[in-house]
């Protein structure tokens, strides 16, 4: 009887841990998806609610970074003046908790195909985008975004000429 009670207690504990991990993963994925929705709908207020006050964003270039205020100002300008539409398709998300090393924390990773149409008639351009969000207390505190900037410019009609 003692063995049966011990087995039941251990089983309940394991199921509880698995359920908590599943709930945490679900919450992280929901934050990533809400942020993508905010970008697609050009909803700066929703972006504001999802970014932590100490948010810092990096990319796509090595030297690029922005604060929450800078990111919101940029998106406000782009929504009003630049982008007609910004549509994610074929996207996949993954939630990961890193427990050691330099990237400790809860992360949401997103891989997507992105189509951007411009208000001035340029484009559309199509890009593969990788966005990674670190989440604390239900807010995005850090992001890293990667895409092929040269490909975006090429699709907009720019050409690259090697220096002489």
MARLO-433208 format. One record per residue (C-alpha): z negated, x negated, y negated. Coordinates in nm, 4 decimals, padded with zeros to 6 digits. Layout:
// MARLO-433208
<zz = Z; xx = X; yy = Y>
...
This chain:
// MARLO-433208
<zz = 00.0000; xx = 00.0000; yy = 00.0000>
<zz = -00.0847; xx = -00.2856; yy = -00.2387>
<zz = 00.2549; xx = -00.4415; yy = -00.1709>
<zz = 00.4292; xx = -00.1120; yy = -00.2439>
<zz = 00.2428; xx = -00.0703; yy = -00.5743>
<zz = 00.3219; xx = -00.4312; yy = -00.6689>
<zz = 00.6891; xx = -00.3740; yy = -00.5875>
<zz = 00.6966; xx = -00.0571; yy = -00.7988>
<zz = 00.5252; xx = -00.2319; yy = -01.0939>
<zz = 00.7663; xx = -00.5265; yy = -01.0785>
<zz = 01.0661; xx = -00.2917; yy = -01.0506>
<zz = 00.9546; xx = -00.0894; yy = -01.3539>
<zz = 00.9022; xx = -00.4094; yy = -01.5540>
<zz = 01.2469; xx = -00.5427; yy = -01.4628>
<zz = 01.4152; xx = -00.2118; yy = -01.5415>
<zz = 01.2344; xx = -00.1973; yy = -01.8749>
<zz = 01.3502; xx = -00.5490; yy = -01.9661>
<zz = 01.7082; xx = -00.4681; yy = -01.8658>
<zz = 01.6950; xx = -00.1458; yy = -02.0699>
<zz = 01.5607; xx = -00.3292; yy = -02.3765>
<zz = 01.8345; xx = -00.5936; yy = -02.3477>
<zz = 02.0977; xx = -00.3204; yy = -02.3166>
<zz = 01.9588; xx = -00.1391; yy = -02.6231>
<zz = 01.9581; xx = -00.4621; yy = -02.8261>
<zz = 02.3187; xx = -00.5347; yy = -02.7234>
<zz = 02.4204; xx = -00.1797; yy = -02.8163>
<zz = 02.2520; xx = -00.2104; yy = -03.1595>
<zz = 02.4228; xx = -00.5454; yy = -03.2297>
<zz = 02.7652; xx = -00.4127; yy = -03.1292>
<zz = 02.7126; xx = -00.1049; yy = -03.3473>
<zz = 02.6461; xx = -00.3279; yy = -03.6510>
<zz = 02.9637; xx = -00.5278; yy = -03.5878>
<zz = 03.1714; xx = -00.2117; yy = -03.5450>
<zz = 03.0239; xx = -00.0546; yy = -03.8604>
<zz = 03.1157; xx = -00.3656; yy = -04.0577>
<zz = 03.4735; xx = -00.3508; yy = -03.9258>
<zz = 03.4821; xx = 00.0168; yy = -04.0247>
<zz = 03.3601; xx = -00.0728; yy = -04.3741>
<zz = 03.6390; xx = -00.3306; yy = -04.4093>
<zz = 03.9071; xx = -00.0928; yy = -04.2790>
<zz = 03.8006; xx = 00.1911; yy = -04.5066>
<zz = 03.7384; xx = -00.0439; yy = -04.8023>
<zz = 03.3841; xx = 00.0962; yy = -04.8164>
<zz = 03.1960; xx = -00.1606; yy = -05.0235>
<zz = 02.8781; xx = 00.0533; yy = -05.0242>
<zz = 02.8684; xx = 00.0416; yy = -04.6421>
<zz = 02.9299; xx = -00.3345; yy = -04.6515>
<zz = 02.6413; xx = -00.3677; yy = -04.8960>
<zz = 02.4103; xx = -00.1761; yy = -04.6612>
<zz = 02.5020; xx = -00.4019; yy = -04.3670>
<zz = 02.4723; xx = -00.7410; yy = -04.5399>
<zz = 02.1328; xx = -00.9052; yy = -04.5830>
<zz = 02.0350; xx = -01.0067; yy = -04.9393>
<zz = 02.0493; xx = -01.3722; yy = -04.8248>
<zz = 02.3907; xx = -01.3307; yy = -04.6546>
<zz = 02.6258; xx = -01.6284; yy = -04.6483>
<zz = 02.9830; xx = -01.6100; yy = -04.5231>
<zz = 03.1989; xx = -01.9032; yy = -04.4167>
<zz = 03.5732; xx = -01.9329; yy = -04.3660>
<zz = 03.8521; xx = -01.9157; yy = -04.3038>
<zz = 03.8932; xx = -02.2672; yy = -04.4519>
<zz = 03.6384; xx = -02.5406; yy = -04.3928>
<zz = 03.5192; xx = -02.5403; yy = -04.7552>
<zz = 03.5071; xx = -02.1619; yy = -04.8003>
<zz = 03.1715; xx = -01.9902; yy = -04.8427>
<zz = 03.0381; xx = -01.6882; yy = -05.0247>
<zz = 02.7133; xx = -01.5051; yy = -05.0929>
<zz = 02.6549; xx = -01.1325; yy = -05.0555>
<zz = 02.7296; xx = -01.0774; yy = -05.4252>
<zz = 03.0488; xx = -01.2813; yy = -05.4038>
<zz = 03.1661; xx = -01.1070; yy = -05.0864>
<zz = 03.1080; xx = -00.7603; yy = -05.2345>
<zz = 03.2800; xx = -00.8531; yy = -05.5619>
<zz = 03.5769; xx = -00.9946; yy = -05.3708>
<zz = 03.6090; xx = -00.6858; yy = -05.1496>
<zz = 03.5775; xx = -00.4541; yy = -05.4498>
<zz = 03.8581; xx = -00.6399; yy = -05.6274>
<zz = 04.0762; xx = -00.6543; yy = -05.3153>
<zz = 04.0282; xx = -00.2834; yy = -05.2385>
<zz = 04.1178; xx = -00.1837; yy = -05.5951>
<zz = 04.3994; xx = -00.4310; yy = -05.6599>
<zz = 04.5359; xx = -00.6007; yy = -05.3501>
<zz = 04.5171; xx = -00.4183; yy = -05.0171>
<zz = 04.6919; xx = -00.0914; yy = -04.9427>
<zz = 04.5510; xx = -00.0939; yy = -04.5904>
<zz = 04.3582; xx = -00.3239; yy = -04.3618>
<zz = 04.3747; xx = -00.2107; yy = -03.9967>
<zz = 04.2101; xx = -00.3633; yy = -03.6896>
<zz = 04.3703; xx = -00.2959; yy = -03.3516>
<zz = 04.3178; xx = -00.4358; yy = -03.0051>
<zz = 03.9696; xx = -00.5525; yy = -03.0908>
<zz = 03.6978; xx = -00.6697; yy = -02.8547>
<zz = 03.3329; xx = -00.7220; yy = -02.9340>
<zz = 03.0630; xx = -00.9190; yy = -02.7609>
<zz = 02.6913; xx = -00.9426; yy = -02.8365>
<zz = 02.5163; xx = -01.2704; yy = -02.7563>
<zz = 02.1640; xx = -01.3966; yy = -02.8055>
<zz = 02.1427; xx = -01.7753; yy = -02.8407>
<zz = 01.7986; xx = -01.9107; yy = -02.7503>
<zz = 01.8396; xx = -02.2848; yy = -02.8085>
<zz = 02.0370; xx = -02.5312; yy = -03.0176>
<zz = 02.1581; xx = -02.4958; yy = -03.3737>
<zz = 02.2872; xx = -02.1384; yy = -03.3471>
<zz = 01.9664; xx = -01.9639; yy = -03.2432>
<zz = 01.9755; xx = -01.5906; yy = -03.3014>
<zz = 02.1573; xx = -01.2679; yy = -03.2273>
<zz = 02.5332; xx = -01.2783; yy = -03.2731>
<zz = 02.8181; xx = -01.0286; yy = -03.2646>
<zz = 03.1583; xx = -01.1773; yy = -03.1909>
<zz = 03.4771; xx = -00.9901; yy = -03.2713>
<zz = 03.8345; xx = -01.0739; yy = -03.1758>
<zz = 04.0982; xx = -00.8494; yy = -03.3307>
<zz = 04.4575; xx = -00.8077; yy = -03.4290>
<zz = 04.4712; xx = -00.7284; yy = -03.8008>
<zz = 04.7551; xx = -00.5732; yy = -04.0000>
<zz = 04.7370; xx = -00.5968; yy = -04.3796>
<zz = 04.9629; xx = -00.4000; yy = -04.6120>
<zz = 04.9618; xx = -00.4900; yy = -04.9811>
<zz = 04.9737; xx = -00.2525; yy = -05.2777>
<zz = 05.2642; xx = -00.4466; yy = -05.4309>
<zz = 05.4812; xx = -00.3848; yy = -05.1251>
<zz = 05.4455; xx = -00.7289; yy = -04.9648>
<zz = 05.3902; xx = -00.7481; yy = -04.5941>
<zz = 05.2742; xx = -00.6139; yy = -04.3731>
<zz = 05.1276; xx = -00.9272; yy = -04.2230>
<zz = 04.9806; xx = -00.9465; yy = -03.8744>
<zz = 04.7010; xx = -01.1850; yy = -03.7802>
<zz = 04.4685; xx = -01.2642; yy = -03.4955>
<zz = 04.1196; xx = -01.2791; yy = -03.6463>
<zz = 03.7947; xx = -01.4088; yy = -03.4997>
<zz = 03.4824; xx = -01.2975; yy = -03.6871>
<zz = 03.1312; xx = -01.3932; yy = -03.5845>
<zz = 02.8212; xx = -01.2290; yy = -03.7334>
<zz = 02.4587; xx = -01.3442; yy = -03.7009>
<zz = 02.2239; xx = -01.0471; yy = -03.7250>
<zz = 01.8550; xx = -01.0366; yy = -03.8195>
<zz = 01.6530; xx = -00.7182; yy = -03.8612>
<zz = 01.9640; xx = -00.5020; yy = -03.8401>
<zz = 02.1509; xx = -00.6888; yy = -04.1171>
<zz = 02.4291; xx = -00.9461; yy = -04.1118>
<zz = 02.2851; xx = -01.2718; yy = -04.2474>
<zz = 02.5759; xx = -01.5018; yy = -04.1696>
<zz = 02.9426; xx = -01.4717; yy = -04.0842>
<zz = 03.2145; xx = -01.7102; yy = -03.9802>
<zz = 03.5734; xx = -01.5897; yy = -04.0013>
<zz = 03.8757; xx = -01.7690; yy = -03.8577>
<zz = 04.2459; xx = -01.6886; yy = -03.8847>
<zz = 04.5682; xx = -01.8794; yy = -03.9356>
<zz = 04.6065; xx = -01.8941; yy = -04.3145>
<zz = 04.9418; xx = -02.0720; yy = -04.2879>
<zz = 05.0776; xx = -01.7904; yy = -04.0729>
<zz = 04.9597; xx = -01.5307; yy = -04.3284>
<zz = 05.1321; xx = -01.7194; yy = -04.6108>
<zz = 05.4493; xx = -01.7661; yy = -04.4047>
<zz = 05.4626; xx = -01.3904; yy = -04.3425>
<zz = 05.4336; xx = -01.3376; yy = -04.7196>
<zz = 05.7393; xx = -01.5552; yy = -04.7779>
<zz = 05.5804; xx = -01.8894; yy = -04.8619>
<zz = 05.7217; xx = -02.2082; yy = -04.7153>
<zz = 05.5623; xx = -02.5432; yy = -04.6659>
<zz = 05.7300; xx = -02.8613; yy = -04.7814>
<zz = 05.5989; xx = -03.2001; yy = -04.6742>
<zz = 05.5196; xx = -03.4401; yy = -04.9583>
<zz = 05.7634; xx = -03.7307; yy = -05.0069>
